Amino acid sequence: MLRLNRIALLMLVVVLVGALVVGCGPAAAPEGEEGEGQATETAFISIATGGTGGTYYPLGGAMAKIFNENIEGVNANAEATGASIANIQLIEDGDAQLALIQNDISYYAYEGIEMYSDKGKQERIMGMACVYPETIQIVAHGQSGINSIEDMVGKKIAVGDVGSGTEANARQILEAHGITYDDITVDYLSFAEAADNLRDGHIDAAFITAGFPTSAITEISLTSNVKLVPVAQDKIDAIKAKYPYYTDVVIPAGTYNNQDEDIKTVAVMAMLVVPKDLPEDLAYKMTKALFENLDDLKAAHDRGGDLSLETALDGMSLPVHPGVQRYYDEVM
Protein backbone atom coordinates (compact mmCIF):
# COMPACT_ATOMS: atom_id res chain seq x y z
CA MET A 1 0.00 0.00 0.00
CA LEU A 2 2.82 2.37 0.87
CA ARG A 3 4.50 1.60 -2.41
CA LEU A 4 1.27 2.38 -4.35
CA ASN A 5 0.87 5.69 -2.50
CA ARG A 6 4.41 6.67 -3.46
CA ILE A 7 3.72 5.86 -7.12
CA ALA A 8 0.52 7.90 -7.06
CA LEU A 9 2.36 10.80 -5.46
CA LEU A 10 5.10 10.64 -8.08
CA MET A 11 2.54 10.66 -10.90
CA LEU A 12 0.83 13.69 -9.36
CA VAL A 13 4.13 15.56 -9.25
CA VAL A 14 4.81 14.75 -12.92
CA VAL A 15 1.36 16.04 -13.92
CA LEU A 16 1.80 19.26 -11.91
CA VAL A 17 5.26 19.94 -13.39
CA GLY A 18 3.94 19.33 -16.90
CA ALA A 19 1.09 21.74 -16.33
CA LEU A 20 3.51 24.36 -15.00
CA VAL A 21 5.75 24.04 -18.09
CA VAL A 22 2.78 24.39 -20.43
CA GLY A 23 1.52 27.38 -18.47
CA CYS A 24 4.87 29.17 -18.83
CA GLY A 25 5.14 28.54 -22.56
CA PRO A 26 4.00 30.97 -25.27
CA ALA A 27 0.28 31.39 -25.48
CA ALA A 28 -1.37 30.13 -28.62
CA ALA A 29 -2.66 32.85 -30.89
CA PRO A 30 -6.43 33.27 -30.71
CA GLU A 31 -8.32 31.98 -33.71
CA GLY A 32 -8.17 34.54 -36.50
CA GLU A 33 -5.11 36.27 -34.98
CA GLU A 34 -2.42 33.71 -35.72
CA GLY A 35 1.05 35.27 -35.74
CA GLU A 36 -0.01 38.59 -34.19
CA GLY A 37 2.28 39.81 -31.44
CA GLN A 38 5.06 37.39 -32.41
CA ALA A 39 8.53 38.59 -33.41
CA THR A 40 8.91 38.99 -37.17
CA GLU A 41 11.95 37.37 -38.77
CA THR A 42 14.31 40.04 -40.12
CA ALA A 43 14.56 40.27 -43.92
CA PHE A 44 18.06 41.29 -44.97
CA ILE A 45 18.31 43.37 -48.14
CA SER A 46 21.76 43.76 -49.64
CA ILE A 47 21.75 46.47 -52.33
CA ALA A 48 24.49 46.04 -54.94
CA THR A 49 25.58 49.42 -56.29
CA GLY A 50 28.91 50.43 -57.89
CA GLY A 51 32.05 52.35 -57.07
CA THR A 52 31.87 54.95 -54.31
CA GLY A 53 32.62 57.76 -56.79
CA GLY A 54 29.67 56.97 -59.08
CA THR A 55 25.91 57.48 -59.00
CA TYR A 56 24.79 53.98 -57.99
CA TYR A 57 26.39 54.14 -54.54
CA PRO A 58 24.60 57.22 -53.13
CA LEU A 59 21.30 56.09 -54.64
CA GLY A 60 21.73 52.65 -53.09
CA GLY A 61 22.40 54.26 -49.72
CA ALA A 62 19.22 56.32 -50.01
CA MET A 63 17.21 53.22 -50.94
CA ALA A 64 18.56 51.36 -47.91
CA LYS A 65 17.46 54.26 -45.68
CA ILE A 66 14.00 54.30 -47.28
CA PHE A 67 13.51 50.56 -46.76
CA ASN A 68 14.75 50.64 -43.17
CA GLU A 69 12.44 53.51 -42.25
CA ASN A 70 9.33 52.38 -44.12
CA ILE A 71 9.25 48.57 -44.14
CA GLU A 72 8.88 46.79 -40.83
CA GLY A 73 11.28 43.93 -40.18
CA VAL A 74 13.93 44.70 -42.81
CA ASN A 75 17.63 45.42 -42.48
CA ALA A 76 18.91 47.01 -45.70
CA ASN A 77 22.48 47.97 -46.57
CA ALA A 78 24.12 49.37 -49.70
CA GLU A 79 27.32 47.66 -50.83
CA ALA A 80 30.04 49.10 -53.09
CA THR A 81 30.65 46.72 -56.01
CA GLY A 82 32.11 46.48 -59.49
CA ALA A 83 28.72 47.64 -60.89
CA SER A 84 26.53 46.01 -63.57
CA ILE A 85 28.18 42.71 -64.47
CA ALA A 86 29.38 42.10 -60.92
CA ASN A 87 25.87 42.95 -59.66
CA ILE A 88 24.23 40.41 -61.96
CA GLN A 89 26.50 37.75 -60.50
CA LEU A 90 25.59 38.84 -56.96
CA ILE A 91 21.89 38.46 -57.79
CA GLU A 92 22.47 35.08 -59.45
CA ASP A 93 24.47 33.85 -56.44
CA GLY A 94 21.81 34.98 -53.96
CA ASP A 95 24.13 37.55 -52.38
CA ALA A 96 22.05 40.63 -53.31
CA GLN A 97 18.32 41.29 -53.12
CA LEU A 98 18.38 44.50 -55.17
CA ALA A 99 20.90 45.80 -57.69
CA LEU A 100 21.48 48.74 -59.99
CA ILE A 101 22.37 47.46 -63.46
CA GLN A 102 22.55 48.94 -66.95
CA ASN A 103 19.59 47.86 -69.11
CA ASP A 104 21.82 46.73 -71.96
CA ILE A 105 23.91 44.49 -69.72
CA SER A 106 20.83 42.99 -68.04
CA TYR A 107 19.40 42.16 -71.47
CA TYR A 108 22.61 40.46 -72.59
CA ALA A 109 22.65 38.45 -69.35
CA TYR A 110 19.02 37.35 -69.56
CA GLU A 111 19.36 36.33 -73.21
CA GLY A 112 22.80 34.76 -72.76
CA ILE A 113 24.42 36.82 -75.54
CA GLU A 114 27.40 39.14 -75.95
CA MET A 115 29.64 38.78 -72.87
CA TYR A 116 27.27 36.09 -71.55
CA SER A 117 27.49 33.84 -74.61
CA ASP A 118 29.79 31.45 -72.72
CA LYS A 119 27.96 31.64 -69.38
CA GLY A 120 24.48 31.09 -70.79
CA LYS A 121 21.23 32.73 -69.79
CA GLN A 122 21.07 34.38 -66.37
CA GLU A 123 17.38 33.80 -65.72
CA ARG A 124 17.25 34.63 -62.02
CA ILE A 125 17.19 38.39 -62.66
CA MET A 126 13.89 40.26 -62.87
CA GLY A 127 13.06 43.93 -63.34
CA MET A 128 11.79 46.48 -60.84
CA ALA A 129 12.12 49.88 -62.54
CA CYS A 130 14.19 51.95 -64.94
CA VAL A 131 15.59 54.93 -63.08
CA TYR A 132 17.64 57.34 -65.23
CA PRO A 133 19.82 57.62 -68.33
CA GLU A 134 23.39 56.54 -67.64
CA THR A 135 25.62 58.77 -69.68
CA ILE A 136 28.92 57.56 -71.07
CA GLN A 137 31.20 60.45 -70.05
CA ILE A 138 34.66 60.46 -71.57
CA VAL A 139 37.11 62.56 -69.56
CA ALA A 140 40.59 63.42 -70.84
CA HIS A 141 43.53 65.09 -69.14
CA GLY A 142 44.05 68.60 -70.48
CA GLN A 143 47.64 67.82 -71.53
CA SER A 144 46.83 64.47 -73.19
CA GLY A 145 46.24 65.84 -76.67
CA ILE A 146 42.92 63.97 -76.79
CA ASN A 147 40.16 66.06 -78.38
CA SER A 148 38.28 63.20 -80.04
CA ILE A 149 38.01 59.47 -79.51
CA GLU A 150 40.25 58.88 -82.53
CA ASP A 151 43.00 60.69 -80.63
CA MET A 152 43.05 57.87 -78.04
CA VAL A 153 45.19 55.62 -80.23
CA GLY A 154 48.50 55.00 -78.49
CA LYS A 155 47.29 56.54 -75.21
CA LYS A 156 46.65 55.10 -71.75
CA ILE A 157 42.89 54.79 -71.23
CA ALA A 158 40.84 53.71 -68.20
CA VAL A 159 37.87 51.64 -69.38
CA GLY A 160 36.18 50.80 -66.06
CA ASP A 161 36.41 47.85 -63.69
CA VAL A 162 36.95 44.40 -65.16
CA GLY A 163 33.52 42.96 -65.91
CA SER A 164 31.68 46.25 -65.44
CA GLY A 165 29.05 47.83 -67.66
CA THR A 166 31.38 50.78 -68.17
CA GLU A 167 33.99 48.48 -69.69
CA ALA A 168 31.39 47.09 -72.12
CA ASN A 169 30.39 50.65 -73.12
CA ALA A 170 34.02 51.66 -73.65
CA ARG A 171 34.71 48.66 -75.86
CA GLN A 172 31.59 49.25 -77.96
CA ILE A 173 32.25 52.97 -78.43
CA LEU A 174 35.89 52.38 -79.36
CA GLU A 175 34.74 49.71 -81.80
CA ALA A 176 32.49 52.24 -83.57
CA HIS A 177 35.62 54.35 -84.13
CA GLY A 178 37.65 51.43 -85.47
CA ILE A 179 39.73 51.17 -82.27
CA THR A 180 40.43 47.97 -80.33
CA TYR A 181 42.22 47.39 -77.04
CA ASP A 182 45.31 46.53 -79.11
CA ASP A 183 45.44 50.19 -80.19
CA ILE A 184 45.54 51.63 -76.68
CA THR A 185 47.04 50.85 -73.27
CA VAL A 186 44.09 49.60 -71.23
CA ASP A 187 43.71 50.33 -67.52
CA TYR A 188 40.84 48.67 -65.64
CA LEU A 189 39.93 51.26 -63.00
CA SER A 190 36.87 52.19 -60.95
CA PHE A 191 35.41 55.71 -61.13
CA ALA A 192 37.34 56.90 -58.09
CA GLU A 193 40.58 55.24 -59.22
CA ALA A 194 40.25 56.74 -62.70
CA ALA A 195 39.74 60.21 -61.23
CA ASP A 196 42.81 59.85 -59.01
CA ASN A 197 44.95 58.66 -61.91
CA LEU A 198 43.74 61.46 -64.18
CA ARG A 199 44.57 63.98 -61.47
CA ASP A 200 48.08 62.55 -61.15
CA GLY A 201 48.61 62.30 -64.93
CA HIS A 202 49.00 58.50 -64.81
CA ILE A 203 46.35 57.99 -67.51
CA ASP A 204 45.32 60.09 -70.50
CA ALA A 205 41.55 59.56 -70.46
CA ALA A 206 38.79 57.58 -68.78
CA PHE A 207 35.35 56.23 -69.66
CA ILE A 208 32.84 56.80 -66.85
CA THR A 209 29.25 55.56 -67.23
CA ALA A 210 27.03 57.30 -64.69
CA GLY A 211 24.32 59.88 -64.33
CA PHE A 212 25.68 63.39 -64.52
CA PRO A 213 26.87 65.25 -62.57
CA THR A 214 29.12 62.43 -61.35
CA SER A 215 30.90 63.24 -58.09
CA ALA A 216 34.23 61.79 -59.26
CA ILE A 217 34.23 64.07 -62.32
CA THR A 218 32.95 67.09 -60.39
CA GLU A 219 35.78 66.80 -57.87
CA ILE A 220 38.55 66.38 -60.41
CA SER A 221 37.24 69.22 -62.61
CA LEU A 222 37.61 71.57 -59.63
CA THR A 223 41.20 70.61 -58.91
CA SER A 224 42.74 69.46 -62.20
CA ASN A 225 42.98 70.29 -65.89
CA VAL A 226 40.49 67.89 -67.49
CA LYS A 227 37.92 68.09 -70.27
CA LEU A 228 35.00 66.09 -71.68
CA VAL A 229 35.47 64.42 -75.05
CA PRO A 230 32.41 64.43 -77.37
CA VAL A 231 31.15 61.63 -79.62
CA ALA A 232 30.53 62.70 -83.22
CA GLN A 233 26.93 62.39 -84.45
CA ASP A 234 27.76 59.89 -87.21
CA LYS A 235 29.41 57.64 -84.64
CA ILE A 236 26.42 58.01 -82.32
CA ASP A 237 24.18 56.86 -85.17
CA ALA A 238 26.43 53.85 -85.83
CA ILE A 239 26.48 52.88 -82.14
CA LYS A 240 22.68 53.10 -81.89
CA ALA A 241 22.23 51.06 -85.08
CA LYS A 242 24.25 48.15 -83.66
CA TYR A 243 23.27 48.54 -80.00
CA PRO A 244 19.66 49.80 -79.84
CA TYR A 245 19.71 50.34 -76.06
CA TYR A 246 21.85 53.44 -76.50
CA THR A 247 20.25 56.87 -76.78
CA ASP A 248 21.50 60.36 -77.65
CA VAL A 249 22.40 62.55 -74.71
CA VAL A 250 23.78 66.07 -74.37
CA ILE A 251 25.74 67.03 -71.26
CA PRO A 252 24.80 70.71 -70.90
CA ALA A 253 27.49 73.37 -70.73
CA GLY A 254 28.31 74.23 -67.14
CA THR A 255 27.62 70.74 -65.79
CA TYR A 256 31.27 70.63 -64.71
CA ASN A 257 33.86 73.28 -63.93
CA ASN A 258 35.38 74.87 -67.07
CA GLN A 259 32.90 73.05 -69.34
CA ASP A 260 31.88 75.88 -71.67
CA GLU A 261 30.11 73.85 -74.36
CA ASP A 262 27.41 71.21 -74.66
CA ILE A 263 28.92 67.75 -75.09
CA LYS A 264 27.25 65.13 -77.31
CA THR A 265 27.49 61.52 -76.21
CA VAL A 266 25.37 58.39 -75.68
CA ALA A 267 23.62 56.78 -72.72
CA VAL A 268 21.97 53.57 -71.55
CA MET A 269 19.38 53.26 -68.77
CA ALA A 270 20.12 52.47 -65.14
CA MET A 271 17.56 49.99 -63.85
CA LEU A 272 16.70 48.24 -60.60
CA VAL A 273 16.89 44.45 -60.65
CA VAL A 274 15.71 41.90 -58.07
CA PRO A 275 16.06 38.09 -57.84
CA LYS A 276 13.26 35.90 -59.13
CA ASP A 277 12.83 34.25 -55.71
CA LEU A 278 12.45 37.52 -53.78
CA PRO A 279 9.22 37.06 -51.77
CA GLU A 280 6.34 38.68 -53.65
CA ASP A 281 5.09 40.63 -50.65
CA LEU A 282 8.57 42.01 -49.93
CA ALA A 283 9.04 43.04 -53.57
CA TYR A 284 5.70 44.83 -53.42
CA LYS A 285 6.62 46.68 -50.20
CA MET A 286 10.04 47.68 -51.56
CA THR A 287 8.50 49.12 -54.74
CA LYS A 288 5.79 50.94 -52.80
CA ALA A 289 8.34 52.41 -50.36
CA LEU A 290 10.52 53.74 -53.18
CA PHE A 291 7.73 55.45 -55.09
CA GLU A 292 6.22 56.95 -51.93
CA ASN A 293 9.58 58.47 -50.91
CA LEU A 294 10.97 59.87 -54.15
CA ASP A 295 12.01 63.12 -52.45
CA ASP A 296 14.48 61.17 -50.31
CA LEU A 297 15.93 59.55 -53.41
CA LYS A 298 16.35 62.89 -55.17
CA ALA A 299 18.00 64.39 -52.09
CA ALA A 300 20.74 61.74 -52.34
CA HIS A 301 21.55 62.52 -56.00
CA ASP A 302 19.98 64.60 -58.77
CA ARG A 303 19.43 61.46 -60.87
CA GLY A 304 17.25 60.03 -58.12
CA GLY A 305 14.67 62.60 -59.20
CA ASP A 306 14.40 60.86 -62.58
CA LEU A 307 12.56 57.85 -61.15
CA SER A 308 8.83 58.14 -61.80
CA LEU A 309 5.83 55.90 -62.35
CA GLU A 310 5.40 57.41 -65.81
CA THR A 311 8.82 56.21 -67.01
CA ALA A 312 9.52 53.24 -64.73
CA LEU A 313 8.96 50.72 -67.52
CA ASP A 314 10.57 52.74 -70.35
CA GLY A 315 13.61 50.75 -71.44
CA MET A 316 12.71 47.76 -69.25
CA SER A 317 14.78 44.89 -70.63
CA LEU A 318 13.67 42.12 -68.24
CA PRO A 319 10.41 40.48 -67.16
CA VAL A 320 8.96 42.41 -64.22
CA HIS A 321 8.85 40.68 -60.83
CA PRO A 322 5.25 39.69 -59.87
CA GLY A 323 5.37 41.61 -56.57
CA VAL A 324 6.56 44.73 -58.38
CA GLN A 325 3.89 44.30 -61.06
CA ARG A 326 1.23 44.07 -58.36
CA TYR A 327 2.18 47.56 -57.17
CA TYR A 328 2.13 48.95 -60.72
CA ASP A 329 -1.28 47.39 -61.34
CA GLU A 330 -2.62 49.15 -58.25
CA VAL A 331 -1.34 52.64 -59.06
CA MET A 332 -1.16 52.85 -62.85
N, C-alpha and C positions, 0 to 999 in steps of 0.2 A: 504493500500500500504506500509506504514511504517513497519507494522508487517511482511509482506511478505519479505521485504528487510532484516529485522533482521534475519528471518529464513534462507534466502539464505546465509547471511554472516556467520551464525553459521555453516551451512553445509560446507561452504568453509573452515572454520577453522578446522573442524573435518577431512576433506580430507587431508589438509596440514599436520596436526599433524600425521595422519596415514602414510603418505608418508615419513615423517621424521623418524618415528620409524622403518619403513621397511628399510630405507636407512642406519640406524645405526646398523642394525642387521648383523649377519654373512653372508658373501656372499656365495651363493650356489656354490658348486664345479662345475667347467666346466665339460661338458659331457666327459666321459672317464677318469676323474681325481677325481672321487668321493672319499672323505676321505683324499686326499692329503693335507698336511699342517695343519690338525686337530690334537689336542692332543691325543696321544694314551693312552688308559686306562692301568694303571700299573698292571702287572701280578705278584702276590706275590708267591714266591716259598719257602716253608718251607722245609728244608732238615733234616729229622730225622736221627740221627747218633747213638751214644752210650755214654758211660761214657767218661769223659774228659781225662782219663788216657789210653784209648784204641786207636785203629787205625781208627775206623769210624769217630771220631770227627775231627781230623786234615784233613782227606780226604774230609769230608763234608764241612769244611771251605774253602778248596781249590776249591771245586766245586762251592760254592756260589760266590767266587771271579771270577771264569771263567764265570759264567752266567752273573753276573753284568757287566763285562767288554766287553762281546761279544754278548749279546742279548739285543737289544733295548727294553726299556719299561718293564724290569723285576726288581724286588727287591727280591733278594735271601738271605736267612739267614740259617745258620746251627744251629740246636738245640741239646743240650745234652739230651739224653733219656735213657730209660732202655734197649735199643738195640732191637734185632730182634722181639720178640713177642710184645713188646710195640709199635714198629714201624709199625707192621702190623695193629694194632688197630688204630694208627694215620692215616694211609692211608684209612682204612675202614670208619673212622669217618669224613674224609674230612679235617683233620687238618694238613696233610703233602702232598706235591706234589712230593716228591722224598724221598726214604729211602734206607738205607743200611740194608740188611737182609741176614741171612744165607740161603743157597739154600735148606737145609733140612727142616728148619722151614717154609719157604714159600711154599714148597710142601705140608707139613702137613696141612697148613692153607687152601690152595686152594682145597685140596681133602677132608677136614673136617675129618681128622684122627688124631691119637695120641692125643696130648693135645687139639686138636680142635674137638674131637669126640662129645663133648657136645655142642659146639658153632655152629657146622655146617660149611659148606663151606664158605670161605671168597673169594668171586669171584670178588671183586673189584680190586684186585691186579694184575698187569701185569708186565712183565719183560722188563728191558732195557739192562742190560749187566751183565755178570759175571766178577768180577774184580780180585780177588786173592784168594789163599788158606788161609783159616782161621785155624790156628793151635791151637789145644787144648794144652796149655802149663800148666803143673802142677808144681807149685812152692812150695817147702817145706822149713820151717825154719831149719837151720843147726842143731839145738839142739832138733828137734822134734822126731828123731829116725825113720823118714819116708824115706825109700830108695826104696820102691815099693808101688804100690797102695794098695796091701794087708796090708801093715803096717798102713793104715789109720784107721783101725778098732779101735774104742774107742777114736779117736782123734777129735779135733775141726777143721772142714773143711769149707772153704768159697766156695760156689758153684755158685756164680754169683747172680745178682739181681733176685728177684722174677719175674717169667714170662719171663726171658731172654733166648736167645739161649744158652748162656753159661751154665745155669742151666740144660737145656735139655741135653747138651753134658755130663755134670758131672754125671747126673743120669744114662745115657746110658753106660758110661764107667765104673762106679761103678758096674752096673748091670752085665757087662761082667766078672767082678771079683767076683761075688757072694755077693756083698755088697749092702745093702739098706740104706736109711736114718736112719733106726732104729739102724744101727750099728755104726753110727758116730754122733757127735754133729754138726748139720748143721747151718751155718751162711750165710745168704743171703746178700752178699756185692758186690758193684760195683768194677771195677778194682782198682780204686784209694783207695777205702776203704779197699780192701783186702791187698793192698801193705802197707798201714799204719798199719794195724793190724798185718801183718807179721813182720814188722819192730819192733813193740812194743812187740812182743811175745804173742799177745792175741789170735792168731789162729796158728794151726800147719801147714796148707797147704792151697793152693787156686787153683782153676781151673780158668784159664783165656783163653778165646777163642779170638784170635786176630792174625793179621799178625805180624810175628816177624821181627825185634826187636820191642817189645812193650815198650813204654816209661815207664809205671808203673814198669815193671820188670827191665828195664835198670837202673832206678833210685835206686831201692831197692838193686840191686846186687852190686852197688857201695858203699853203705853205711851200708849194713847189711849182716849177714851170712845166705844166702839162697842158694838153689840148685834146679835144675830141676829134676823131677822124670820121668823116662822113662816108656813106655808101652811095655810090652813083645810082641814079634811077634805073638805068638799063640793067645793072647788076641786081637791084632790088626785084625787078620784074623777073629776071632769070631764077632767082632764089625762090620766089613765090610760085613760079611755074613748076619747079621740081618738088618743093616742100610747101604744100598748100596751107600749113598751119601758121606760116609767117604772115605778118601784116605790115603795112607801111606805118612808120612812126616818125614824128618830128620832135626832137628835143628842143624846146623853145630857147631862144637866146636868153641869157641871164640865169639859166638853171644852175650853172656853176660859175664860180669866180673866173673872170676874164673870158667868159664865153660870150662873144659879141654877136654871133650869128646863129640862126637856126641850123640844126644838124639833122640831116636825113639818115635814117637807118631802118632796121626791121625789128619786129618783136614777135614773141609767142605769148601764150596766156599762162599765167600762174593759176594753178587749180588746187583745190583741197581734195585729198584722196583718203579713203578709209578702207580697212580690210573687209572682205566679204562676210567674215564671221563676227563682225562687231554686232553686239546685241541690238536688235531693231529699236527697242525703246531708248537705249542710250544714244544711238545715232540720231533719233528724232529729237531728243533733248539737247544734244550738242548743236544741231542745226538751228533749233528754236532759240537757244541762248545766243548764238552768234548774231542772228538777224534782229534780235531784240536789243542788242547792245552794240550797234554799229558805231556809235560815237566813241566808245572805248577803243575800238579797232582803229579808227581814224586818228585818235589821239596818239597812238603808238607810232604811226607812220602815215604820210599822206596817201600812200597807195591803199591803205586800209579803207579809205573812204570810197574806193572804187567798187567794193562789194555791194551788190544790191539784188533784190529779188528779180528786178527787170532783166538783169544781164547774167544771172547766176548760171544759166544753162547755155549761154552763148559761148561756143568753142568747146563744149563738153565732149571729151573724146573717149569716155568710158560709160558703161552702164551705171545708172544712178542707184545707190544703195536703197533698199526698200524703206528703211526708217527715215532716210532723208526725203525720199519721194512722198512719204506720208505727210511730212510737214509742208512740202510744196503744194500738195493736193488740197491741203486745208486753207492755205493763204493766197494761192494764185487763182 
